[in-house]
């Protein structure tokens, strides 16, 4: 091939790549524009004041297309599919308790996004900010509001496979003292201190004593439910094949997602509840794979997200293995109940 032909081939390739890039940008821009327009038949969303202290409300991330997409909104807990009040504050993940919230946010930059955790007061004002080292995944606040936790992917972006890495942090919202990674805690496994290079933690859930928490620990291809102690900075393994635990309000049970070998590798989980005293597992009546950290609406009912037309929809289900799932809200995720 002559030099002239090589130059022509190179120029042609550059033109093609430029055209592909322009088309991709235009497609993304058009999709973003569509997402900013309210869809017909979607929920009624209007701006207004949202607080974390008004009982009987459910606060969550609104995923309905329109000008308030991704904002925290509030709706009646007894009618979560009803009209939504939009706060103006955008979050990727959210949770709240006792007037304290944690909002995991994207910070859009000229080249790439970064992420942060914002600690919120009862009026959704930001009290503190902390850098988050990857894509936000899970968020929780202790029942008293004193502690907040979050998990982010720092390698990979799905729990379905094994090629991922997470970082889980806990902060004292009163003092600002931050534990950037639970990997700093001592691990007790089978009665002995355990060390491994592949340790991952995710999905913190807090007890009411401002000391005890539960989470998932993964190492050597196995996941464990661990009980953590904030004072001794120790975690202890309790039970295998437990992911994204959620402690019941009465502190006696853990809702979690369990890997089931008969399910597809990209959707391998079913919901279960574990009795912490007996370690007996109860499978729940949700036949679909659930990749979420369920929320206890009360001591008897769980709420969780499943994929929907606009990102995710919320469902509720009895926590004793009876009944059947019921969709309670569309285009919604990350719910927290104001009690």
Order of alpha helices (4+ residues) and beta strands (2+ residues): alpha-beta-beta-beta-beta-beta-beta-beta-beta-beta-beta-beta-beta-beta-beta-beta-beta-beta-beta-beta-beta-beta-beta-beta-beta-beta-beta-beta
